[in-house]
Amino acid sequence: GTTMWREIHIPPVTERLYKVEGLTEGAVYQFHVYAANLAGLGPASKHSDDFTCKAWTMPEPGPAYDLTFCEVRDSSV
């Protein structure tokens, strides 16, 4: 196989999750990220395990439900 790294998102991501679009079903992908702050760009993370692109078959997760809180304080729940 051939390894070819391409940037998929140039502006900083502010969310914890990022949806990658334009992948080819059946192709195998690896991902890695860089951290950026005022000091500059950090080193790349170790690449992910191989990920085979498949059609999404699970329903989208919904909001949390049936939550109960026993005690709420300034620093804990």
C-alpha contacts under 8 A as a table, 3 or more apart, distances in Angstrom:
res1	aa1	res2	aa2	distance
7	E	10	I	6.81
8	I	20	V	7.37
9	H	12	P	7.61
9	H	13	V	7.92
12	P	36	A	7.53
13	V	16	R	7.90
13	V	18	Y	7.42
15	E	18	Y	6.88
20	V	23	L	7.31
23	L	27	A	7.70
23	L	53	C	7.06
24	T	27	A	5.58
24	T	53	C	6.67
25	E	52	T	7.72
25	E	53	C	4.90
25	E	54	K	5.39
25	E	55	A	6.92
26	G	52	T	5.98
26	G	53	C	5.25
26	G	54	K	6.18
27	A	52	T	5.79
27	A	53	C	5.72
28	V	50	D	6.20
28	V	51	F	5.42
28	V	52	T	4.37
28	V	53	C	6.26
29	Y	50	D	5.72
29	Y	51	F	5.06
29	Y	52	T	6.29
29	Y	53	C	7.32
30	Q	47	H	6.15
30	Q	48	S	5.30
30	Q	49	D	6.18
30	Q	50	D	5.22
30	Q	51	F	6.09
31	F	47	H	5.43
31	F	48	S	5.22
31	F	49	D	7.98
32	H	44	A	6.49
32	H	45	S	5.42
32	H	46	K	6.23
32	H	47	H	4.62
32	H	48	S	6.23
33	V	44	A	5.57
33	V	45	S	5.44
34	Y	41	L	6.78
34	Y	42	G	5.85
34	Y	43	P	6.04
34	Y	44	A	4.67
34	Y	45	S	6.30
35	A	41	L	5.97
35	A	42	G	5.17
35	A	43	P	7.30
35	A	44	A	7.54
36	A	39	A	7.55
36	A	40	G	5.59
36	A	41	L	4.47
36	A	42	G	5.98
37	N	40	G	5.42
37	N	41	L	6.72
48	S	51	F	7.95
64	A	67	L	7.33
69	F	72	V	7.17
69	F	77	V	6.89
70	C	77	V	7.46
71	E	77	V	5.78
72	V	76	S	6.24
72	V	77	V	4.56
73	R	76	S	5.27
73	R	77	V	6.16
